[in-house]
Structure formats: structure tokens, C-alpha cells
Amino acid sequence: MKSNQKGFTLIELMIVVAIVGILASVALPQYAAYTAQSELAACYKEATSIRTMYDQTVHTNGAGVTAGTTAASLGVTPSACTGNSGVIVIAASSATSNHIVATTGVLSSINDAVDIKLSRTAAGWTCDIDLDGTTTALTTAEADSLGGLPGNCS
């Protein structure tokens, strides 16, 4: 009598599980880097929109923005940074030198939060990205794990 069985053998199933495991081990770190890069880029864009509103306020009022000015008072509703337990602060150090600091939440690819500091000087705006709460610049490896730094940031 002829027996006709259908289905997969155990070895075939084990091969499929091994292939899926290998693909997952490559995909998950790439996904973490992608999400960190997108959060950094969103936070940067949000900070630059505040920069634009800041310049408009200075142009309209003819004076610098004072300490304690919030993004909301400039007409910007922050979401990308603050939605991921980050913050945006506008710090006035003088009438011509002010800083917009956008702090991200903890980025999984470097396991730390990042400060995006936009500084206004008489020559224009500059951008620096440091580890949260420090003046330690990102290493090349950390910047690479974030997919590079946005805009003209260093």
C-alpha cells in the first residue's frame, strides 16, 4: 500500500527558522538606527522652524528674544522632540546671541539623548550637536550610527 504524506520535514522547518533568525539579526539594528535618525531629523526640523519664528520676531520687534521665551510664545507648537520625552528651550544670553536647544529623547542607536543647539550670532546661525547635557561632541561612530548629522550641524 502506498502512503502519500504531505507537509514539511523537521529539517526544512529548522532551515526556515535559521534563515528568519539571520534576517532578524540584521534588520533589528538597522531599524533602530533608522528610527534614531528620523527622530534626530524631526527634532532638527522643529528647531529650525523655531529659528525662523525667532528671526521673524527679532525683525518685527527690533530686539532679541528674552530668556524664558518658549516655542509656543513664538507661535510654534513643538511635537517631534517633546513627544519623545525631549524638550526645546530658548536661552537668551544677549540681544544678539541666543540659543535654541532641542533635546531628543534617548536614541536607541547611541543609548543617549542628544542636544541640537542652534546659536544666533551677528554672522548668522550655527548648529552643534552634543550628547545630552554635555559639551561632548558626538564621535564619528555615533554620528554614523545616526545616519549622519542633519543640515550644517557639526
VEXLOKOL-466249 format. One record per residue: x, y, z of N, C-alpha, C, O, CB in turn. Coordinates in pm, 1 decimal. Glycine has a CB too. Example, Ala and Ser with C-alpha at 12.3 -4.5 7.8 and 13.67 -1.06 7.14 Angstrom:
// residues 2
n_east, n_north, n_up, ca_east, ca_north, ca_up, c_east, c_north, c_up, o_east, o_north, o_up, cb_east, cb_north, cb_up
1319.0, -569.0, 780.0, 1230.0, -450.0, 780.0, 1320.0, -330.0, 780.0, 1423.6, -331.9, 846.5, 1130.8, -447.3, 904.6
1285.0, -225.0, 708.0, 1367.0, -106.0, 714.0, 1290.0, 3.0, 787.0, 1340.9, 113.8, 803.9, 1408.4, -59.8, 572.5
This chain:
// residues 154
n_east, n_north, n_up, ca_east, ca_north, ca_up, c_east, c_north, c_up, o_east, o_north, o_up, cb_east, cb_north, cb_up
81.7, -115.2, 0.0, 0.0, 0.0, 0.0, 88.8, 125.1, 0.0, 190.2, 130.9, 69.5, -94.4, -2.2, 119.2
49.8, 221.3, -76.5, 128.0, 342.2, -93.4, 75.2, 452.3, -0.8, -44.0, 483.3, -1.8, 124.8, 388.3, -240.4
165.7, 511.3, 79.8, 127.0, 617.5, 172.1, 177.1, 750.1, 115.4, 296.3, 765.0, 88.6, 184.3, 591.9, 316.2
89.0, 844.1, 97.6, 124.0, 974.3, 40.8, 110.1, 1081.1, 149.6, 0.1, 1129.3, 176.6, 33.5, 1008.2, -82.5
224.0, 1117.9, 212.4, 221.8, 1217.1, 319.4, 250.5, 1355.7, 261.5, 325.4, 1371.1, 165.1, 324.8, 1181.3, 429.9
189.1, 1454.3, 322.9, 210.1, 1591.7, 280.4, 257.6, 1674.2, 399.4, 224.5, 1643.3, 513.9, 80.6, 1651.5, 219.8
334.4, 1778.2, 372.7, 383.6, 1865.4, 479.4, 533.1, 1883.7, 468.5, 596.5, 1839.3, 372.7, 347.5, 1808.9, 616.6
588.3, 1949.9, 568.6, 730.5, 1978.9, 569.7, 801.8, 1888.3, 668.9, 746.4, 1849.7, 771.8, 755.4, 2126.0, 603.7
922.9, 1856.2, 636.2, 1001.8, 1775.6, 728.4, 1060.0, 1866.9, 836.4, 1060.8, 1989.1, 822.2, 1115.0, 1698.9, 653.0
1107.4, 1807.0, 942.0, 1163.8, 1883.3, 1052.5, 1286.3, 1963.3, 1007.3, 1303.2, 2078.3, 1048.0, 1201.2, 1789.5, 1167.9
1369.7, 1905.2, 925.4, 1490.1, 1975.6, 879.2, 1454.0, 2097.4, 794.4, 1521.6, 2199.9, 803.0, 1580.1, 1880.6, 798.5
1350.2, 2088.6, 713.8, 1306.6, 2203.2, 634.4, 1258.1, 2317.2, 724.8, 1289.0, 2433.7, 699.8, 1194.9, 2161.4, 537.0
1184.4, 2284.6, 826.5, 1136.2, 2386.0, 920.3, 1252.2, 2450.3, 997.0, 1250.6, 2571.0, 1021.5, 1035.9, 2323.8, 1018.8
1351.7, 2371.4, 1034.5, 1467.3, 2425.1, 1106.6, 1548.4, 2519.8, 1017.9, 1600.5, 2620.2, 1066.3, 1556.7, 2310.6, 1157.1
1559.3, 2488.8, 890.2, 1628.7, 2576.1, 796.0, 1556.2, 2709.6, 782.8, 1620.1, 2814.8, 781.4, 1640.8, 2508.4, 658.6
1425.0, 2706.3, 773.3, 1346.1, 2828.9, 762.8, 1362.9, 2913.8, 888.9, 1380.1, 3035.3, 879.1, 1197.0, 2795.6, 739.6
1358.2, 2852.3, 1006.1, 1374.9, 2926.0, 1131.1, 1513.8, 2989.1, 1137.3, 1527.7, 3102.9, 1182.3, 1352.6, 2833.2, 1252.1
1615.4, 2917.8, 1093.4, 1751.3, 2972.7, 1093.7, 1761.4, 3092.2, 999.4, 1824.3, 3192.0, 1034.4, 1853.4, 2864.5, 1053.4
1702.8, 3085.0, 883.8, 1706.0, 3196.5, 787.5, 1633.9, 3318.4, 844.6, 1683.7, 3430.5, 833.4, 1641.3, 3154.5, 652.8
1518.3, 3297.8, 905.1, 1443.4, 3408.5, 965.3, 1524.7, 3471.7, 1078.0, 1526.2, 3594.0, 1092.0, 1306.3, 3359.4, 1018.6
1591.5, 3390.4, 1157.8, 1675.3, 3442.0, 1266.2, 1789.7, 3527.1, 1215.3, 1820.2, 3631.4, 1273.2, 1730.0, 3328.1, 1348.2
1852.9, 3484.1, 1108.7, 1963.4, 3560.7, 1049.2, 1912.6, 3693.7, 994.3, 1975.9, 3797.2, 1014.8, 2032.2, 3479.4, 936.9
1800.5, 3691.9, 925.6, 1743.8, 3815.8, 872.1, 1705.4, 3911.6, 984.2, 1727.4, 4032.1, 972.0, 1621.6, 3785.3, 785.1
1648.7, 3860.8, 1092.6, 1608.9, 3945.9, 1204.8, 1731.3, 4007.1, 1272.6, 1726.9, 4122.4, 1315.4, 1526.5, 3865.4, 1306.8
1840.0, 3931.5, 1282.9, 1959.6, 3984.6, 1349.0, 2022.9, 4098.0, 1268.8, 2093.3, 4181.7, 1325.2, 2061.7, 3873.3, 1370.5
1998.8, 4101.3, 1139.6, 2049.4, 4210.3, 1055.9, 1949.6, 4326.6, 1054.3, 1990.4, 4442.7, 1054.9, 2076.3, 4160.2, 911.5
1821.7, 4297.2, 1052.3, 1719.6, 4400.4, 1035.7, 1697.1, 4484.2, 1161.3, 1676.2, 4605.0, 1150.3, 1590.0, 4336.7, 994.6
1700.7, 4424.7, 1279.1, 1668.3, 4499.8, 1400.2, 1766.4, 4613.2, 1429.2, 1720.7, 4723.0, 1461.1, 1664.2, 4406.6, 1517.7
1897.4, 4594.0, 1420.2, 1986.8, 4709.1, 1441.6, 1968.5, 4818.1, 1335.7, 1978.9, 4936.8, 1366.3, 2132.2, 4662.7, 1442.0
1941.7, 4778.5, 1213.5, 1917.5, 4877.5, 1108.6, 1791.1, 4957.0, 1136.9, 1786.4, 5077.5, 1111.9, 1907.1, 4809.4, 972.0
1688.8, 4890.6, 1188.7, 1564.0, 4958.8, 1223.1, 1586.2, 5057.8, 1336.8, 1532.4, 5168.5, 1333.6, 1455.9, 4856.8, 1261.9
1664.7, 5019.3, 1437.2, 1694.8, 5108.6, 1549.5, 1768.4, 5233.1, 1500.0, 1737.9, 5344.7, 1542.0, 1779.4, 5035.2, 1656.4
1864.2, 5213.6, 1411.6, 1938.5, 5327.5, 1356.0, 1846.1, 5416.9, 1273.5, 1857.3, 5539.4, 1278.7, 2056.4, 5278.1, 1268.9
1756.4, 5357.0, 1198.7, 1662.5, 5433.4, 1116.3, 1569.5, 5517.5, 1202.9, 1546.0, 5634.4, 1172.6, 1580.6, 5339.3, 1027.1
1516.1, 5459.1, 1310.7, 1425.3, 5535.2, 1396.2, 1499.6, 5647.7, 1468.4, 1445.0, 5756.8, 1485.1, 1357.5, 5442.3, 1498.2
1623.4, 5622.4, 1511.4, 1702.2, 5728.0, 1576.8, 1731.6, 5841.1, 1478.3, 1723.1, 5958.7, 1513.5, 1834.8, 5670.5, 1633.2
1765.9, 5804.8, 1355.7, 1795.1, 5905.5, 1253.1, 1670.6, 5989.7, 1224.1, 1680.1, 6111.6, 1209.7, 1845.7, 5837.8, 1123.1
1555.5, 5925.7, 1215.6, 1433.9, 6001.0, 1184.9, 1393.7, 6091.0, 1301.6, 1343.3, 6201.1, 1279.3, 1319.3, 5905.1, 1150.6
1415.1, 6046.4, 1426.2, 1383.7, 6131.2, 1540.8, 1476.8, 6252.2, 1545.4, 1432.8, 6363.6, 1574.0, 1394.1, 6050.9, 1671.5
1604.2, 6230.8, 1517.5, 1700.4, 6341.4, 1515.8, 1664.4, 6441.9, 1406.8, 1668.7, 6562.9, 1429.3, 1843.7, 6288.5, 1494.3
1629.2, 6391.7, 1289.4, 1593.5, 6480.6, 1178.8, 1465.7, 6558.7, 1209.7, 1456.3, 6677.2, 1177.5, 1575.9, 6400.1, 1049.2
1367.6, 6493.3, 1271.7, 1242.6, 6561.7, 1306.7, 1268.0, 6670.9, 1410.7, 1211.8, 6780.2, 1402.3, 1138.7, 6460.7, 1360.1
1351.9, 6640.6, 1507.2, 1384.2, 6738.0, 1611.5, 1460.7, 6856.8, 1551.6, 1437.7, 6971.7, 1589.4, 1467.2, 6671.4, 1724.3
1550.8, 6828.0, 1458.9, 1625.7, 6934.4, 1391.2, 1530.6, 7024.9, 1312.3, 1541.8, 7147.3, 1318.6, 1732.8, 6874.0, 1297.0
1438.5, 6965.4, 1239.1, 1342.5, 7043.9, 1159.8, 1256.8, 7130.7, 1250.4, 1226.8, 7245.6, 1217.9, 1252.8, 6951.3, 1075.2
1217.3, 7074.7, 1364.9, 1136.5, 7150.5, 1459.1, 1214.7, 7269.6, 1513.8, 1161.0, 7379.8, 1525.1, 1089.4, 7060.4, 1573.6
1340.3, 7247.4, 1547.4, 1423.9, 7356.2, 1598.7, 1445.5, 7463.1, 1491.7, 1446.3, 7582.2, 1522.8, 1559.5, 7301.6, 1647.3
1462.8, 7422.0, 1366.6, 1482.7, 7522.0, 1260.9, 1355.0, 7601.2, 1234.2, 1362.3, 7716.8, 1192.5, 1529.8, 7454.2, 1131.8
1238.4, 7541.2, 1257.2, 1115.1, 7618.7, 1240.6, 1105.8, 7724.4, 1350.5, 1055.1, 7834.0, 1326.8, 990.1, 7525.7, 1243.4
1153.9, 7692.4, 1469.6, 1157.6, 7791.4, 1576.8, 1258.0, 7900.7, 1542.8, 1235.7, 8018.1, 1572.3, 1193.3, 7725.0, 1711.6
1369.2, 7861.1, 1480.2, 1469.0, 7959.0, 1437.1, 1405.8, 8061.7, 1342.9, 1431.8, 8181.4, 1354.3, 1587.7, 7888.5, 1367.9
1324.0, 8014.6, 1251.1, 1257.4, 8104.4, 1156.7, 1163.3, 8200.0, 1230.7, 1162.0, 8319.9, 1203.2, 1179.2, 8023.2, 1051.1
1085.2, 8146.6, 1323.9, 993.3, 8231.7, 1400.7, 1071.7, 8330.1, 1489.2, 1028.6, 8443.4, 1510.9, 898.8, 8144.3, 1488.0
1185.8, 8285.5, 1539.2, 1271.3, 8372.5, 1619.6, 1317.3, 8491.7, 1534.9, 1306.5, 8606.8, 1577.3, 1393.9, 8293.8, 1675.0
1368.4, 8462.7, 1415.3, 1415.9, 8570.6, 1327.2, 1302.7, 8666.6, 1292.4, 1323.2, 8787.8, 1285.3, 1476.7, 8512.2, 1198.3
1184.4, 8612.4, 1270.9, 1069.8, 8696.6, 1238.9, 1034.7, 8787.0, 1357.7, 1001.2, 8904.0, 1339.0, 948.5, 8609.6, 1199.8
1042.4, 8732.8, 1479.3, 1014.8, 8812.0, 1599.1, 1117.5, 8922.8, 1615.7, 1081.7, 9036.2, 1647.6, 1013.4, 8722.6, 1723.3
1245.9, 8891.0, 1594.1, 1351.9, 8992.2, 1604.3, 1330.8, 9100.7, 1499.1, 1346.4, 9219.5, 1527.7, 1491.9, 8927.2, 1587.6
1295.5, 9059.9, 1377.9, 1273.5, 9156.5, 1270.2, 1154.0, 9247.2, 1301.8, 1159.5, 9367.9, 1278.3, 1251.1, 9083.4, 1136.2
1047.7, 9189.6, 1354.0, 927.1, 9266.1, 1384.5, 948.0, 9358.5, 1503.4, 910.0, 9475.4, 1498.8, 810.6, 9172.3, 1411.8
1009.0, 9306.1, 1611.0, 1023.9, 9383.5, 1734.1, 1151.8, 9465.9, 1739.0, 1162.6, 9559.6, 1818.2, 1020.2, 9291.6, 1851.9
1248.6, 9431.4, 1654.7, 1374.5, 9503.8, 1653.8, 1462.4, 9473.5, 1774.1, 1556.2, 9547.9, 1803.0, 1347.9, 9650.0, 1647.6
1433.0, 9365.9, 1843.6, 1512.5, 9330.2, 1961.7, 1523.2, 9179.1, 1970.4, 1448.0, 9105.8, 1906.2, 1449.7, 9388.3, 2091.9
1618.2, 9134.2, 2051.3, 1637.1, 8991.3, 2072.1, 1524.6, 8931.3, 2154.3, 1445.3, 9003.1, 2215.2, 1769.9, 8965.3, 2139.7
1518.6, 8801.5, 2155.3, 1419.8, 8730.4, 2234.5, 1476.0, 8715.8, 2375.4, 1593.8, 8684.3, 2392.2, 1385.0, 8591.0, 2171.6
1393.7, 8738.2, 2475.5, 1441.4, 8733.8, 2613.7, 1443.0, 8591.2, 2667.7, 1377.7, 8501.9, 2613.7, 1354.1, 8822.1, 2702.6
1518.6, 8571.7, 2775.0, 1522.5, 8441.3, 2840.6, 1382.4, 8406.5, 2888.8, 1306.4, 8494.0, 2930.3, 1623.8, 8440.8, 2959.2
1349.7, 8281.5, 2883.1, 1217.6, 8236.8, 2924.6, 1117.7, 8232.7, 2810.7, 1005.5, 8185.1, 2828.6, 1166.1, 8325.4, 3032.4
1156.5, 8281.8, 2693.8, 1068.9, 8272.7, 2577.1, 1052.2, 8126.0, 2541.5, 1149.3, 8050.4, 2538.9, 1126.1, 8353.7, 2456.1
931.7, 8087.1, 2514.7, 906.5, 7947.3, 2479.2, 874.8, 7937.2, 2330.8, 845.3, 8036.4, 2264.1, 790.5, 7888.6, 2563.6
882.0, 7814.4, 2281.6, 847.1, 7790.7, 2141.8, 701.3, 7830.2, 2116.9, 668.6, 7884.9, 2011.6, 870.4, 7642.2, 2104.2
615.0, 7802.6, 2213.2, 473.4, 7835.3, 2197.5, 452.5, 7985.8, 2186.0, 366.3, 8030.3, 2110.3, 392.8, 7780.1, 2314.9
530.7, 8065.3, 2260.7, 515.2, 8210.8, 2253.1, 562.3, 8265.8, 2118.9, 526.8, 8377.5, 2081.1, 592.1, 8277.9, 2366.1
641.9, 8187.5, 2047.7, 684.2, 8227.4, 1912.8, 588.9, 8176.0, 1805.7, 609.7, 8199.3, 1686.7, 825.1, 8176.5, 1884.5
484.9, 8106.4, 1848.2, 386.0, 8056.2, 1754.1, 415.6, 7918.0, 1699.8, 358.3, 7878.2, 1598.4, 373.6, 8150.0, 1641.7
504.2, 7843.5, 1765.1, 540.2, 7709.2, 1720.1, 493.0, 7609.5, 1825.9, 517.1, 7628.6, 1945.1, 694.9, 7696.6, 1695.2
426.9, 7505.0, 1782.2, 384.2, 7400.3, 1873.6, 478.6, 7282.3, 1858.6, 465.6, 7205.6, 1763.3, 236.9, 7358.1, 1846.7
574.3, 7265.5, 1951.3, 669.7, 7154.9, 1939.9, 600.8, 7020.1, 1954.9, 509.4, 7004.8, 2036.0, 779.8, 7168.7, 2044.6
644.5, 6924.2, 1877.6, 586.8, 6790.8, 1890.9, 689.7, 6681.4, 1870.6, 691.4, 6584.6, 1946.6, 474.1, 6773.0, 1792.6
776.2, 6693.8, 1769.6, 870.1, 6585.7, 1738.4, 965.2, 6558.8, 1853.7, 991.7, 6442.9, 1885.7, 949.6, 6619.2, 1613.0
1016.4, 6662.0, 1915.9, 1109.6, 6643.8, 2027.9, 1035.2, 6612.2, 2155.4, 1068.8, 6516.4, 2225.0, 1195.6, 6768.3, 2047.7
934.4, 6691.7, 2186.9, 866.9, 6676.3, 2314.6, 783.7, 6549.3, 2318.9, 758.2, 6495.9, 2426.8, 779.4, 6796.4, 2342.3
741.1, 6500.2, 2203.6, 663.7, 6377.2, 2201.2, 745.6, 6255.2, 2237.0, 689.1, 6150.9, 2269.9, 602.7, 6358.3, 2066.7
877.1, 6265.3, 2231.3, 965.3, 6154.0, 2265.2, 1044.8, 6186.5, 2390.8, 1163.7, 6155.9, 2399.6, 1060.2, 6122.0, 2148.3
978.8, 6248.5, 2487.7, 1036.5, 6290.3, 2615.6, 1159.5, 6378.0, 2598.6, 1254.4, 6369.2, 2676.5, 1072.3, 6169.2, 2698.0
1157.3, 6461.6, 2497.4, 1261.7, 6560.9, 2479.1, 1203.8, 6698.9, 2504.2, 1084.4, 6711.9, 2530.9, 1323.0, 6551.9, 2337.9
1285.8, 6801.0, 2496.2, 1240.1, 6937.8, 2522.4, 1304.5, 7033.8, 2424.2, 1406.2, 7002.6, 2362.3, 1272.2, 6979.8, 2667.4
1244.3, 7151.0, 2410.7, 1303.9, 7259.3, 2332.8, 1308.3, 7381.7, 2423.0, 1206.3, 7422.0, 2478.9, 1222.9, 7288.0, 2200.1
1426.9, 7440.9, 2437.1, 1447.1, 7556.3, 2524.3, 1508.8, 7668.2, 2442.8, 1596.4, 7644.6, 2359.6, 1536.8, 7520.4, 2646.2
1463.1, 7789.6, 2467.0, 1523.5, 7906.6, 2403.9, 1596.2, 7982.3, 2513.5, 1533.5, 8029.1, 2608.5, 1416.1, 7997.4, 2331.7
1726.8, 7994.7, 2501.5, 1808.7, 8059.2, 2604.5, 1869.6, 8185.9, 2547.2, 1941.8, 8181.7, 2447.6, 1919.8, 7963.4, 2656.4
1840.5, 8297.5, 2609.9, 1895.3, 8425.0, 2564.1, 2017.1, 8459.7, 2647.8, 2008.9, 8467.1, 2770.4, 1789.2, 8537.9, 2572.2
2129.6, 8480.8, 2581.6, 2248.5, 8522.0, 2655.5, 2281.5, 8668.6, 2631.7, 2351.6, 8730.0, 2712.1, 2367.1, 8435.4, 2616.7
2232.5, 8724.7, 2523.4, 2244.9, 8869.0, 2498.2, 2147.0, 8903.1, 2387.1, 2078.7, 8815.3, 2334.3, 2393.3, 8910.2, 2459.2
2140.5, 9028.6, 2352.4, 2044.0, 9070.7, 2249.9, 2075.4, 9012.6, 2113.2, 1985.6, 8996.6, 2030.5, 2040.3, 9221.6, 2240.6
2202.7, 8980.6, 2088.1, 2238.9, 8930.1, 1956.1, 2284.4, 8784.7, 1957.7, 2307.4, 8726.2, 1851.9, 2347.4, 9015.3, 1897.5
2297.3, 8726.3, 2075.0, 2344.6, 8588.7, 2083.1, 2245.2, 8505.5, 2163.0, 2238.2, 8517.3, 2285.3, 2485.2, 8582.2, 2147.1
2170.2, 8423.6, 2096.0, 2069.5, 8340.2, 2159.4, 2086.3, 8197.0, 2111.7, 2147.3, 8171.5, 2007.8, 1927.1, 8392.1, 2129.0
2031.6, 8104.3, 2188.6, 2043.1, 7963.2, 2155.1, 1905.9, 7897.8, 2158.4, 1824.3, 7925.4, 2246.3, 2139.2, 7891.8, 2251.4
1882.6, 7812.8, 2063.4, 1766.9, 7725.2, 2066.4, 1824.2, 7585.6, 2085.7, 1899.8, 7536.8, 2001.6, 1677.7, 7736.9, 1934.4
1788.6, 7522.0, 2195.2, 1841.3, 7389.1, 2224.6, 1725.5, 7290.0, 2220.9, 1632.1, 7299.2, 2300.6, 1914.1, 7385.8, 2363.4
1732.4, 7197.0, 2129.5, 1632.8, 7091.0, 2118.9, 1697.2, 6961.5, 2167.0, 1797.3, 6917.2, 2110.7, 1579.0, 7076.8, 1971.9
1640.9, 6901.4, 2270.0, 1694.5, 6778.0, 2325.4, 1602.8, 6663.7, 2287.8, 1483.0, 6667.1, 2315.7, 1710.6, 6787.6, 2478.9
1659.0, 6563.2, 2224.8, 1579.9, 6447.1, 2185.2, 1557.6, 6357.4, 2305.6, 1618.6, 6376.3, 2410.8, 1649.3, 6369.0, 2071.6
1469.5, 6259.7, 2289.2, 1462.4, 6151.6, 2386.4, 1584.6, 6063.2, 2366.1, 1669.0, 6093.1, 2281.6, 1329.3, 6069.6, 2372.0
1595.1, 5955.8, 2441.6, 1709.6, 5865.3, 2428.7, 1702.5, 5796.0, 2293.2, 1603.8, 5729.9, 2261.1, 1712.4, 5760.5, 2544.5
1808.4, 5811.9, 2214.2, 1816.6, 5748.8, 2082.9, 1877.6, 5610.7, 2100.1, 1986.5, 5596.9, 2155.8, 1900.4, 5835.1, 1983.1
1807.7, 5508.6, 2052.6, 1849.2, 5370.8, 2079.8, 1983.7, 5335.0, 2018.2, 2055.4, 5251.4, 2073.3, 1745.0, 5275.5, 2029.2
2019.8, 5395.3, 1906.7, 2144.1, 5354.8, 1841.4, 2268.6, 5401.8, 1916.6, 2375.8, 5343.4, 1900.4, 2147.3, 5408.2, 1700.3
2256.0, 5507.5, 1999.3, 2370.6, 5551.0, 2079.5, 2340.2, 5545.7, 2228.9, 2426.3, 5577.3, 2311.1, 2411.7, 5692.6, 2040.3
2219.5, 5506.1, 2263.9, 2176.3, 5489.4, 2402.8, 2196.5, 5617.4, 2484.8, 2239.2, 5611.4, 2600.1, 2252.5, 5373.7, 2467.7
2166.3, 5730.6, 2426.2, 2177.1, 5858.1, 2495.0, 2088.4, 5958.8, 2422.5, 2052.1, 5939.8, 2306.4, 2325.4, 5907.1, 2501.1
2054.7, 6065.4, 2492.9, 1982.3, 6174.7, 2429.4, 2084.1, 6268.9, 2365.2, 2203.0, 6264.3, 2396.8, 1892.1, 6250.6, 2532.5
2036.5, 6353.2, 2276.0, 2124.7, 6442.6, 2201.1, 2069.5, 6584.3, 2207.3, 1948.7, 6605.1, 2196.0, 2139.5, 6395.9, 2053.5
2158.4, 6681.9, 2225.3, 2121.7, 6823.7, 2219.7, 2153.6, 6878.0, 2081.3, 2265.7, 6864.2, 2032.3, 2196.2, 6905.6, 2329.4
2054.3, 6939.5, 2019.0, 2076.1, 7012.1, 1893.6, 2074.0, 7159.7, 1931.0, 1969.3, 7212.9, 1968.0, 1965.8, 6976.7, 1782.4
2188.4, 7225.8, 1921.8, 2199.1, 7364.9, 1965.1, 2215.9, 7455.4, 1843.9, 2317.2, 7451.0, 1774.1, 2317.2, 7383.3, 2063.2
2114.5, 7537.1, 1820.8, 2120.8, 7638.0, 1715.8, 2155.4, 7770.6, 1783.0, 2082.2, 7816.7, 1870.6, 1985.0, 7647.3, 1635.3
2265.5, 7831.5, 1742.8, 2312.3, 7955.3, 1805.2, 2304.3, 8069.7, 1706.2, 2347.9, 8058.2, 1591.7, 2456.2, 7939.6, 1857.2
2247.5, 8180.7, 1752.5, 2236.7, 8300.2, 1667.8, 2346.3, 8397.5, 1707.2, 2357.5, 8437.1, 1823.2, 2095.8, 8367.1, 1680.9
2425.9, 8435.0, 1610.2, 2529.3, 8535.8, 1632.0, 2509.3, 8644.8, 1527.1, 2419.5, 8635.9, 1443.4, 2674.2, 8473.4, 1623.5
2592.1, 8746.0, 1532.4, 2582.7, 8854.3, 1434.0, 2607.8, 8802.6, 1292.2, 2558.3, 8859.9, 1195.2, 2682.9, 8966.0, 1467.9
2684.8, 8694.1, 1280.6, 2717.2, 8638.4, 1149.0, 2608.8, 8545.2, 1095.6, 2611.8, 8509.5, 977.8, 2848.2, 8563.9, 1155.9
2514.1, 8505.4, 1178.5, 2408.0, 8414.4, 1135.2, 2391.0, 8299.5, 1233.7, 2427.6, 8310.8, 1350.7, 2438.3, 8359.6, 995.4
2335.6, 8190.2, 1185.7, 2305.5, 8075.2, 1271.5, 2410.0, 7966.2, 1253.7, 2456.8, 7941.2, 1142.6, 2165.6, 8019.8, 1240.7
2446.3, 7901.5, 1364.2, 2532.5, 7783.5, 1360.5, 2459.9, 7669.3, 1429.5, 2364.4, 7691.4, 1503.9, 2670.5, 7811.4, 1428.4
2505.0, 7548.6, 1404.8, 2440.9, 7430.8, 1462.4, 2547.4, 7336.8, 1518.1, 2644.1, 7303.8, 1449.5, 2353.6, 7358.1, 1356.7
2529.0, 7294.1, 1642.8, 2617.1, 7195.6, 1705.7, 2530.5, 7085.6, 1765.0, 2422.2, 7111.8, 1817.3, 2707.6, 7261.3, 1815.6
2578.4, 6964.0, 1756.5, 2507.9, 6851.3, 1816.9, 2601.4, 6785.2, 1916.2, 2711.7, 6742.8, 1881.6, 2459.2, 6749.4, 1708.8
2554.9, 6776.9, 2042.2, 2633.7, 6719.8, 2150.8, 2550.7, 6614.8, 2223.1, 2429.0, 6607.2, 2206.4, 2681.1, 6829.7, 2249.2
2619.0, 6533.9, 2303.9, 2547.2, 6442.4, 2391.3, 2469.7, 6524.7, 2492.9, 2513.0, 6633.3, 2531.2, 2644.4, 6343.0, 2461.7
2357.0, 6474.3, 2535.9, 2265.1, 6546.3, 2623.2, 2333.2, 6599.0, 2749.2, 2396.3, 6524.4, 2824.1, 2150.1, 6456.5, 2661.5
2318.7, 6728.5, 2770.3, 2366.9, 6790.0, 2892.4, 2517.1, 6807.9, 2901.7, 2567.3, 6846.2, 3007.4, 2322.5, 6711.0, 3005.4
2589.6, 6781.7, 2795.6, 2734.7, 6795.5, 2798.8, 2778.7, 6880.4, 2680.5, 2698.1, 6919.3, 2596.1, 2804.3, 6656.6, 2796.4
2905.8, 6907.6, 2676.6, 2961.9, 6972.9, 2558.0, 3045.4, 6871.8, 2479.7, 3128.4, 6908.8, 2396.7, 3048.2, 7096.8, 2597.7
3022.0, 6744.1, 2507.7, 3094.7, 6637.6, 2438.6, 3032.9, 6615.7, 2301.5, 2916.5, 6577.5, 2290.4, 3093.1, 6506.0, 2521.1
3110.0, 6639.7, 2199.1, 3060.0, 6620.2, 2062.7, 3041.4, 6472.1, 2035.1, 3106.0, 6387.6, 2097.0, 3156.1, 6682.4, 1959.1
2954.2, 6442.2, 1943.2, 2934.9, 6303.6, 1903.2, 3061.0, 6251.7, 1835.9, 3127.2, 6324.4, 1761.9, 2813.4, 6289.9, 1809.1
3093.6, 6126.2, 1861.7, 3206.5, 6065.4, 1791.6, 3165.1, 6036.5, 1648.1, 3046.6, 6039.5, 1615.2, 3253.8, 5935.2, 1863.0
3261.5, 6009.1, 1564.4, 3231.4, 5974.6, 1425.1, 3142.9, 5851.6, 1418.8, 3050.6, 5845.8, 1337.5, 3360.9, 5950.8, 1345.6
3169.7, 5753.0, 1503.5, 3089.2, 5630.2, 1504.5, 2945.4, 5660.2, 1546.1, 2851.7, 5604.8, 1488.6, 3151.1, 5525.6, 1599.6
2926.9, 5747.5, 1645.7, 2791.7, 5782.3, 1689.4, 2717.8, 5858.4, 1579.6, 2600.0, 5833.0, 1554.4, 2796.4, 5866.3, 1818.6
2786.8, 5951.0, 1514.8, 2724.7, 6025.5, 1405.6, 2688.2, 5932.0, 1291.4, 2581.9, 5946.2, 1231.1, 2818.3, 6136.5, 1355.5
2775.3, 5836.7, 1261.5, 2746.3, 5739.6, 1155.6, 2628.1, 5651.3, 1192.7, 2547.1, 5617.0, 1106.6, 2869.2, 5653.0, 1127.3
2617.2, 5613.7, 1321.4, 2506.4, 5528.0, 1362.6, 2373.1, 5601.6, 1353.9, 2267.3, 5538.9, 1348.4, 2528.7, 5477.2, 1504.6
2378.6, 5735.3, 1352.7, 2257.3, 5815.4, 1335.1, 2232.9, 5847.2, 1187.8, 2139.5, 5920.2, 1154.9, 2267.1, 5945.3, 1415.8
2314.8, 5793.9, 1100.6, 2297.7, 5818.6, 958.0, 2349.9, 5953.9, 915.4, 2307.1, 6008.1, 813.4, 2153.4, 5807.1, 921.0
2443.4, 6009.7, 993.6, 2496.4, 6141.8, 962.7, 2419.2, 6248.7, 1037.6, 2313.7, 6221.4, 1094.9, 2491.4, 6168.4, 812.2
2471.1, 6369.2, 1037.3, 2408.2, 6479.4, 1108.9, 2329.7, 6565.9, 1012.2, 2371.5, 6586.0, 898.1, 2513.1, 6563.6, 1183.2
2216.3, 6617.2, 1057.2, 2132.6, 6696.2, 966.4, 2190.2, 6834.1, 938.4, 2267.0, 6888.1, 1018.0, 1993.8, 6710.6, 1023.7
2152.6, 6889.2, 826.2, 2186.5, 7026.8, 791.3, 2333.8, 7058.4, 799.9, 2418.7, 6979.8, 758.0, 2112.7, 7119.5, 878.8
2362.9, 7174.5, 854.8, 2501.7, 7220.1, 866.2, 2556.0, 7195.6, 1006.1, 2643.2, 7269.3, 1052.1, 2512.3, 7368.8, 831.4
2506.3, 7094.4, 1073.5, 2548.1, 7066.5, 1211.1, 2682.3, 6996.3, 1216.1, 2720.6, 6923.8, 1124.3, 2443.8, 6982.1, 1281.9
2753.4, 7020.0, 1326.7, 2881.2, 6953.3, 1346.0, 2883.7, 6889.2, 1484.0, 2983.1, 6827.1, 1521.5, 2999.0, 7052.7, 1329.2
